[in-house]
Amino acid sequence: MPSKRGSYPAPLPYHQRTLSSSSSSKLYKSNKPSGGWKRPLRWFLLIGTIMYIALYILFPSSSTPSQPQDHFAELAIAQQLHPSPPTTASIPKIVHFVYGLKGPDPTLDWIHYLSIKSAHDRLSPTTIMFHYHYLPTGPVFDLARPMLTLHKVDLAPTTAPFGDRPVTHFAHQADLIRLDVLNHYGGIYLDLDVIVMRSMDHLLRHEFIMGQEGIGGSVGLCNAVILARPQARFLQRWQHTYRTFDQADWNYHSVVLPGKLARHFYGEITIMNHTAFFWPLWDSHGLRTLFLEKNYDFADNLATHVWESAATPHLMAGLTPSLIRNIDSSLYCQLRHLLPHDGQEPIRPCRILTHSPRSDHLVGSWPLTPVPLTLNPSPATDTSGNDMHGILRNGFFLPNDDDGVYLSGQDSYLFLSMPTNLTLTPLTIQWHTKITTQPPVNDQGTVMMVQTDVCKLWIKPGAVETWTLTNGWVWERTSSVPLSFPADDQYHVYTLVLHSPLSSSLLAPALVVYRDGYVVASSQAPTFENGIVRGIWFGSAEPAKYQDPWDTSASLAAWYKKINIWERALTLQDLRNDPLQSFKNADHQSWLLE
């Protein structure tokens, strides 16, 4: 056996291999007499083959495609082109942004400034070219202006010189302009909602680079980040395919088509993995990871697209430096380092925990005591020492009252991010809630919901439900246990305890809910998968799409305070030792359902 890896001799190519004399003798020598029965069989096979070919010619199958399955009109256009060679040996360190095409007097938002600042600080470009038609105004643009080289561009109503298709939407005009400036100057194009995470110098030796959108490029190759030499061959082919542009097909030419073309011109393009530029994705899972959870460290990202149009309605509206400094989320923890600051106040760090570091396995404690709400969303402070601060949106406190926080039953919620390796079982969640008689109780509202990638444990005013993700995208209810929440304007203490299936028993069911020390719901075999907990919701549930109007059908008007979460299943004795009087006075027999 070789002493180290790689000491085996390399195998010869097949065309250089020869048979040894011993092997050839084995191949060609036979002790069996030749039989005359083989000759008729050969004639039979020959005649059968001729008849099959004749039938195939006379009666061709209607299912046989007349052209390759991946044939499409743009491929023929791209193949007919004889592109000019690139004019430089590497990609220039010129960064390009395109903005100000929509209408007069645009302004820059803070996410746009941070995109420019990230490119300036982390790419160290020779120039940042800002291509505009209407010049932005306002204080944020004034802050970014010293980093930019301005270049005014004309609005093109058609795809000319690549055909004469109409182009009316500013986003499609930006698609054409980015290709034009890259073909002329070369460099690195970035959308203004792309945050650069680290240097891309190691990529500059390539001719043309795009990144996958979706795992394995399931959506296509996204044009929000493009690296190119001047006159890159793939870029020229792509431009010419705009002869078939149809603005009704929103992202076909910008995302889908380059992915299709890349399979045929793989020698002219370098494709980056989906995590390089466009992960997390724009779906609910990805937006939650960026804006609500605090568990993604961007270790595999060269940049990240924050999907401004999808995130703005409910996650990024009204973004300010104060929100970025005070709200702990995966994205905001990264953006803090790009904000202008005077150096007097240190940048508040974000800790990403895999598990609770405490000996009692307490994940977090959120008292929700009244504080002035100067931000929306506002931080829900964790006092456990684990820095698991939550996010409170559209909630409010009554001044000088220990009544906790009120969630209105509209687009208001409390979201708590969890450690990266915390699982659904074992787990204990305890919270105080008060449900009022006005407005009327929404039976489908969310008292509390534990969310994983494949399962939701959803507590509603009338039941504890489990929902499972099927077919990768459809949520289906798989079990339901009756549970009632009194709407009596009084606070009650609720505790959800989830035991792992192996440790559950008659005295410790897999799922049990206590109210004020008494069991009000339990199940020996709830239908859920033990996945990683991605977050815990109070007052509302995650919408199917964050960019749509908020789905209030799952919202609940209620008061909340004193939330505690443990990364273990608390025992009966643990609960009886709780300082709350209701637990101490509960009769032992009341802990079990009949």
C-alpha positions in Angstrom: 0.0 0.0 0.0 1.4 3.4 -0.8 2.7 5.4 2.1 1.0 8.6 1.1 -1.8 9.9 -1.1 -0.9 10.5 -4.7 1.9 7.9 -5.0 -0.1 5.6 -7.3 1.1 5.7 -10.9 -1.3 7.6 -13.2 -3.3 5.3 -15.5 -2.5 5.4 -19.2 -5.0 6.9 -21.6 -7.1 4.3 -23.2 -5.5 4.7 -26.7 -2.1 3.9 -25.2 -3.2 0.7 -23.4 -2.4 -2.7 -24.8 -3.4 -6.2 -23.9 -0.7 -8.4 -22.4 0.1 -11.6 -24.2 -1.6 -13.7 -21.5 -4.8 -11.7 -21.7 -4.9 -11.8 -25.5 -4.6 -15.6 -25.4 -7.5 -15.8 -23.0 -9.5 -13.5 -25.3 -9.0 -15.4 -28.5 -8.5 -19.0 -27.5 -11.6 -21.2 -27.0 -12.0 -24.8 -26.3 -15.6 -24.8 -27.6 -16.2 -26.0 -31.1 -17.8 -23.5 -33.4 -21.5 -24.2 -34.0 -23.3 -23.8 -37.2 -26.4 -22.5 -35.4 -24.9 -19.0 -35.2 -25.2 -18.3 -39.0 -29.1 -18.3 -39.2 -29.2 -16.1 -36.1 -27.0 -13.5 -37.7 -29.2 -13.5 -40.8 -32.3 -13.1 -38.6 -30.9 -10.1 -36.7 -29.8 -8.4 -40.0 -33.2 -8.8 -41.6 -34.9 -7.5 -38.4 -32.7 -4.4 -38.3 -33.4 -3.6 -42.0 -37.1 -3.9 -41.4 -37.0 -1.6 -38.3 -35.1 1.1 -40.2 -37.6 0.9 -43.1 -40.6 1.2 -40.7 -38.9 4.1 -38.9 -38.4 6.0 -42.2 -41.9 5.3 -43.5 -43.7 6.0 -40.1 -41.7 8.3 -38.0 -42.7 8.7 -34.3 -44.7 11.9 -33.7 -43.0 12.2 -30.3 -39.5 12.5 -31.9 -38.5 16.2 -31.6 -37.5 17.9 -34.8 -34.9 20.0 -33.0 -33.0 19.8 -29.8 -35.0 20.3 -26.6 -32.9 23.3 -25.6 -33.3 25.1 -28.9 -34.6 28.6 -28.5 -34.6 31.6 -30.8 -31.9 33.5 -28.8 -29.5 30.7 -29.2 -29.5 30.9 -32.9 -28.8 34.7 -32.7 -25.9 34.2 -30.3 -24.4 31.4 -32.4 -24.5 33.4 -35.6 -22.5 36.3 -34.0 -18.7 36.4 -34.4 -17.8 38.5 -31.3 -14.8 40.7 -31.1 -12.1 39.6 -28.6 -11.9 41.3 -25.2 -9.7 44.4 -25.3 -8.0 43.8 -21.9 -6.2 40.8 -20.3 -8.2 41.1 -17.1 -11.3 42.7 -15.6 -10.6 46.4 -14.8 -11.2 47.5 -11.2 -14.0 49.9 -12.2 -17.3 49.6 -10.3 -20.5 50.6 -12.1 -23.9 51.6 -10.6 -27.0 52.6 -12.7 -29.6 54.8 -11.0 -32.0 57.7 -11.6 -33.9 56.4 -14.6 -37.4 56.4 -13.1 -38.2 60.1 -12.9 -36.9 63.6 -11.9 -35.4 64.4 -8.5 -34.6 60.9 -7.2 -33.1 60.4 -3.8 -30.7 57.8 -2.4 -31.9 55.6 0.4 -29.5 54.4 3.1 -29.2 50.9 1.6 -28.0 52.6 -1.6 -25.3 54.5 0.3 -24.2 51.3 2.1 -23.9 49.5 -1.3 -21.6 52.2 -2.6 -19.6 52.3 0.6 -19.2 48.6 0.7 -17.8 48.6 -2.9 -15.6 51.6 -2.1 -14.1 50.0 1.1 -13.9 46.3 0.1 -13.2 46.4 -3.7 -10.7 49.3 -3.6 -11.7 50.3 -7.2 -9.8 52.8 -9.3 -13.2 54.4 -10.1 -16.8 54.1 -9.1 -18.9 55.2 -12.1 -22.4 56.3 -11.2 -24.5 56.2 -14.4 -27.6 58.3 -14.1 -30.2 60.1 -16.2 -31.9 62.1 -13.4 -29.3 63.2 -10.8 -30.2 62.3 -7.2 -30.5 64.9 -4.5 -30.6 64.9 -0.8 -28.3 64.4 2.2 -27.6 60.7 1.6 -26.5 61.3 -2.0 -24.4 64.2 -0.7 -22.6 61.8 1.6 -22.0 59.3 -1.2 -21.0 61.9 -3.8 -17.3 62.2 -3.0 -16.9 58.5 -3.8 -18.5 58.7 -7.3 -17.6 59.6 -10.8 -20.8 60.8 -12.4 -21.8 59.8 -16.0 -25.1 60.9 -17.5 -26.8 58.5 -19.8 -29.7 58.8 -22.2 -32.9 56.8 -21.9 -33.4 54.4 -24.8 -37.1 53.8 -25.7 -36.1 50.7 -27.7 -33.5 47.9 -27.8 -31.7 49.6 -30.7 -29.1 48.9 -32.1 -30.1 45.3 -31.1 -33.5 45.3 -32.8 -36.3 47.7 -32.2 -38.3 46.3 -29.3 -39.9 48.8 -27.0 -38.4 49.3 -23.6 -40.6 51.4 -21.3 -39.9 50.2 -17.7 -36.9 51.8 -16.0 -35.7 48.5 -14.7 -35.4 47.1 -18.2 -33.7 50.2 -19.4 -31.2 49.7 -16.6 -30.6 46.1 -17.8 -29.5 47.4 -21.2 -27.4 50.3 -19.8 -25.4 48.0 -17.6 -24.5 45.7 -20.5 -23.6 48.7 -22.6 -21.2 50.3 -20.0 -19.6 46.9 -19.3 -19.0 46.3 -22.9 -17.4 49.7 -23.3 -15.4 50.0 -20.0 -15.4 46.6 -18.5 -15.4 46.3 -14.7 -17.8 45.2 -11.9 -21.5 46.1 -12.2 -23.5 46.1 -8.9 -27.2 46.8 -8.3 -27.6 49.5 -5.6 -29.0 46.9 -3.2 -26.0 44.7 -3.3 -23.6 44.8 -0.3 -20.0 43.7 -1.0 -18.7 41.5 1.7 -15.0 41.0 0.7 -12.5 41.6 -2.1 -13.1 40.1 -5.6 -9.5 40.6 -6.8 -9.0 36.8 -7.3 -11.8 36.9 -9.9 -10.4 39.6 -12.2 -8.3 37.2 -14.3 -11.5 35.7 -15.8 -13.3 37.1 -18.9 -16.9 37.2 -17.8 -18.6 36.3 -14.5 -22.1 35.9 -13.3 -23.6 34.2 -10.2 -26.4 31.6 -9.8 -29.8 32.8 -8.6 -31.2 29.9 -6.6 -29.6 26.6 -5.7 -27.9 25.2 -8.8 -29.0 28.3 -10.8 -32.7 27.1 -10.5 -33.9 30.6 -11.4 -31.0 31.6 -13.7 -28.0 33.8 -13.6 -28.8 37.1 -12.0 -27.6 40.4 -13.6 -27.4 42.3 -10.3 -23.7 41.4 -10.1 -21.7 41.1 -13.3 -17.9 41.1 -13.8 -16.6 41.6 -17.3 -13.7 42.6 -19.5 -14.4 45.2 -22.1 -16.0 43.4 -25.1 -16.4 40.1 -23.3 -17.6 37.6 -25.9 -20.5 36.3 -23.8 -21.7 39.8 -23.1 -21.7 40.6 -26.9 -23.8 37.5 -27.6 -26.2 38.4 -24.8 -26.7 42.0 -26.0 -27.6 40.8 -29.5 -30.3 38.5 -28.1 -32.3 41.6 -27.2 -33.7 41.5 -30.7 -36.3 39.2 -29.2 -36.9 41.2 -26.0 -40.4 41.2 -24.6 -40.9 43.5 -21.7 -44.0 41.5 -20.6 -41.6 38.6 -19.7 -40.1 40.4 -16.7 -36.8 38.6 -16.0 -36.4 36.4 -19.0 -33.6 38.4 -20.7 -32.0 39.6 -17.5 -31.9 36.3 -15.5 -33.3 33.3 -17.3 -31.7 33.7 -20.7 -28.1 34.1 -19.6 -28.5 30.9 -17.7 -29.7 29.1 -20.8 -27.0 30.6 -23.0 -24.2 29.7 -20.5 -24.7 26.0 -21.3 -23.7 26.6 -24.9 -20.9 29.1 -24.4 -19.3 27.7 -21.2 -15.8 28.6 -22.4 -16.8 32.3 -22.4 -18.3 32.6 -18.9 -17.4 31.7 -15.3 -20.4 30.9 -13.2 -20.2 31.4 -9.4 -22.1 29.3 -6.9 -25.5 30.6 -5.6 -23.9 31.6 -2.3 -21.4 33.9 -3.9 -23.7 36.9 -4.6 -27.4 35.9 -4.3 -27.8 34.1 -1.0 -30.0 34.3 1.0 -32.7 34.3 -1.7 -35.7 36.6 -2.1 -38.2 34.1 -0.8 -39.7 34.2 2.7 -37.0 31.9 4.0 -34.3 34.2 2.6 -35.8 37.5 3.7 -36.4 36.2 7.2 -32.8 35.1 7.3 -31.6 38.6 6.3 -33.9 40.9 8.2 -35.3 39.0 11.2 -33.0 36.1 12.2 -29.5 36.6 13.6 -27.8 33.4 12.6 -26.2 33.9 9.1 -22.6 35.1 9.0 -22.1 35.5 5.2 -18.9 33.3 5.4 -19.5 32.0 1.8 -20.6 35.3 0.3 -18.5 37.7 -1.7 -21.5 39.9 -1.8 -25.2 39.7 -0.9 -28.3 41.0 -2.7 -30.8 42.3 -0.2 -33.7 42.2 -2.6 -34.9 45.8 -1.9 -38.2 45.6 -3.8 -39.3 42.5 -1.9 -38.1 43.6 1.5 -39.2 47.3 1.5 -42.9 47.0 2.3 -42.6 45.2 5.6 -38.9 44.6 6.4 -36.8 47.5 5.2 -39.2 50.5 5.0 -37.9 53.6 6.7 -34.4 52.2 7.1 -32.2 54.5 9.1 -28.7 54.3 10.7 -30.4 54.1 14.2 -32.3 51.0 13.1 -29.2 49.4 11.7 -27.3 50.1 15.0 -30.0 48.9 17.3 -31.8 46.0 15.6 -29.9 42.7 15.6 -30.4 40.8 12.4 -28.1 38.9 10.1 -27.9 41.8 7.6 -27.9 44.8 10.0 -25.1 43.3 12.0 -23.0 43.5 8.8 -24.2 46.9 7.8 -23.2 48.6 11.0 -19.6 48.5 10.1 -20.3 50.6 6.9 -22.2 53.4 8.6 -20.5 56.8 9.1 -19.4 57.3 12.7 -17.2 59.6 14.6 -15.3 56.8 16.5 -16.6 57.9 19.8 -19.3 55.3 20.2 -18.1 51.7 19.6 -19.9 49.5 17.1 -22.2 47.2 19.0 -21.2 43.6 18.2 -23.6 40.8 17.3 -23.1 37.3 18.8 -24.2 34.3 16.9 -24.8 31.4 19.3 -25.1 27.8 18.3 -26.6 26.8 21.7 -27.3 28.5 25.0 -24.0 28.9 26.9 -25.8 29.0 30.3 -25.7 26.0 32.6 -29.5 26.2 33.0 -29.9 26.2 29.2 -31.9 29.4 29.3 -31.8 30.8 25.7 -33.3 34.2 26.5 -35.5 36.2 28.8 -37.6 39.1 27.4 -39.4 41.0 30.2 -41.1 43.4 27.6 -41.2 46.2 30.2 -42.4 49.6 29.0 -39.8 51.6 27.3 -40.0 54.7 25.0 -40.5 53.4 21.4 -38.4 55.7 19.3 -37.8 53.1 16.6 -40.1 50.9 14.6 -39.3 48.1 14.5 -37.8 48.4 18.0 -35.5 45.9 19.9 -37.0 43.5 22.4 -34.3 43.4 24.9 -33.0 40.0 26.2 -31.9 40.2 29.8 -30.4 36.7 30.0 -26.9 37.8 29.0 -27.1 35.8 25.7 -27.8 38.9 23.6 -30.8 37.2 21.9 -32.6 40.6 21.4 -35.8 40.3 19.5 -37.6 42.5 17.0 -40.9 44.2 17.8 -42.8 45.7 14.9 -45.9 48.0 15.3 -46.3 47.2 19.0 -46.8 49.7 21.8 -46.6 50.1 25.6 -48.9 51.9 27.9 -46.8 54.5 29.8 -46.1 53.8 33.5 -47.8 50.5 33.3 -46.6 46.9 33.8 -49.0 45.7 31.2 -46.4 44.5 28.7 -46.5 45.1 25.0 -49.7 45.3 22.9 -49.9 43.7 19.5 -52.8 45.1 17.5 -53.9 42.1 15.5 -52.9 43.9 12.3 -49.3 44.0 10.9 -47.8 43.8 14.4 -45.6 41.0 15.8 -42.8 40.0 18.0 -40.1 37.9 16.4 -37.4 36.1 18.4 -34.4 34.7 16.7 -32.8 31.5 18.1 -29.3 29.9 18.3 -28.3 28.3 15.0 -28.4 24.7 16.3 -31.4 24.9 18.6 -33.9 22.2 17.7 -37.7 21.9 18.2 -37.2 19.2 20.8 -36.4 19.4 23.7 -37.7 23.0 24.2 -39.7 25.0 26.8 -41.4 28.3 26.0 -43.1 30.3 28.8 -44.9 33.5 28.2 -47.6 35.7 29.8 -50.5 36.8 27.7 -53.7 38.7 28.1 -56.5 38.5 25.5 -59.2 41.2 25.7 -62.8 40.9 24.6 -62.4 43.8 22.2 -61.7 43.5 19.4 -63.4 40.0 19.0 -60.9 37.2 19.2 -59.6 35.9 15.9 -59.8 32.1 16.3 -57.2 31.7 13.5 -54.9 34.3 15.0 -51.4 33.5 16.3 -50.8 33.3 20.0 -47.4 31.9 19.4 -45.7 30.0 16.6 -42.4 28.0 16.5 -41.0 27.9 13.0 -38.6 25.5 11.4 -37.7 25.0 7.8 -40.1 22.0 7.5 -42.5 22.4 10.4 -44.6 25.0 12.2 -45.9 24.4 15.7 -48.8 26.9 15.7 -50.7 27.8 18.9 -54.0 29.5 18.1 -56.8 30.6 20.5 -58.6 27.3 19.8 -55.9 24.7 19.1 -52.3 23.6 19.0 -51.6 22.8 15.4 -48.7 21.3 13.6 -48.1 22.2 9.9 -45.6 20.4 7.7 -44.0 21.5 4.4 -44.9 19.2 1.6 -43.5 19.1 -1.9 -41.0 21.7 -0.9 -43.4 24.6 -0.9 -46.9 23.7 0.3 -47.8 24.0 4.1 -50.4 21.4 5.2 -51.9 21.0 8.7 -50.9 17.5 10.0 -52.3 17.5 13.5 -54.5 19.6 15.9 -55.0 19.4 19.7 -57.8 21.4 21.2 -56.8 24.4 23.4 -58.8 27.4 24.7 -57.5 30.9 25.6 -59.9 32.8 27.9 -60.6 36.4 26.6 -61.1 37.8 30.1 -58.7 40.8 30.2 -56.5 38.9 32.6 -52.9 37.8 32.2 -52.3 34.1 32.2 -49.0 32.2 32.3 -48.6 29.7 29.5 -45.8 27.1 29.2 -45.2 24.9 26.2 -43.0 21.9 26.9 -41.7 19.7 24.0 -40.0 16.5 24.9 -37.9 14.5 22.4 -39.8 11.4 21.3 -37.3 9.1 23.0 -37.7 10.8 26.4 -41.5 11.3 26.3 -43.7 9.2 28.6 -47.2 9.2 30.1 -46.0 11.6 32.8 -44.1 13.7 30.3 -46.0 13.8 27.0 -44.2 14.8 23.8 -46.2 18.0 23.8 -47.9 19.6 26.8 -49.3 23.1 27.4 -49.8 24.5 30.9 -52.0 27.5 31.8 -51.3 28.9 35.3 -49.9 25.6 36.4 -52.6 23.3 35.0 -52.4 21.2 31.9 -54.7 22.5 29.2 -53.4 20.5 26.2 -51.2 17.5 25.6 -50.3 14.9 23.0 -48.2 11.7 23.1 -47.5 11.7 19.4 -47.8 15.1 17.8 -47.0 15.1 14.1 -43.9 17.2 13.6 -40.3 16.9 12.4 -37.6 17.9 14.8 -35.8 20.5 12.7 -33.7 23.6 13.5 -35.8 26.4 15.0 -35.6 29.4 12.7 -37.6 31.8 14.9 -40.5 32.2 17.3 -43.5 34.5 16.5 -46.0 36.2 18.8 -49.1 38.0 17.6 -48.8 37.1 13.9 -47.3 34.5 11.6 -44.9 34.8 8.7 -46.7 35.8 5.4 -46.4 33.8 2.3 -44.7 36.7 0.6 -43.3 39.7 2.5 -43.8 42.0 -0.5 -47.6 41.5 -0.4 -50.0 43.3 1.9 -49.6 41.8 5.4 -51.9 38.8 5.9 -53.8 39.8 9.0 -55.9 36.6 9.0 -53.2 35.0 11.2 -52.8 38.1 13.5 -54.1 38.3 17.1 -54.8 41.3 19.3 -53.2 40.5 22.6 -50.8 41.7 25.4 -47.5 39.9 26.1 -44.8 40.1 28.7 -42.2 38.0 30.6 -41.2 35.5 27.8 -38.6 32.9 28.7 -37.2 30.1 26.5 -35.1 27.1 27.6 -33.2 24.7 25.4 -34.5 21.8 27.4 -37.8 20.3 28.5 -38.6 21.6 32.0 -39.8 18.9 34.4 -42.8 19.1 36.6 -40.5 19.9 39.5 -38.9 22.7 37.5 -42.2 24.3 36.9 -43.4 23.8 40.5 -40.4 25.7 41.6 -41.3 28.6 39.5 -41.6 31.8 41.6 -45.0 32.5 40.1 -47.6 31.9 42.8 -50.0 30.1 40.4 -47.5 27.3 39.9 -46.6 26.9 43.6 -50.3 26.6 44.6 -51.3 24.2 41.8 -52.4 20.9 43.0 -50.1 18.1 41.9 -52.9 16.1 40.3 -53.7 19.1 38.1 -50.5 18.6 36.1 -51.9 15.7 34.1 -54.9 15.5 31.9 -57.3 12.8 32.5 
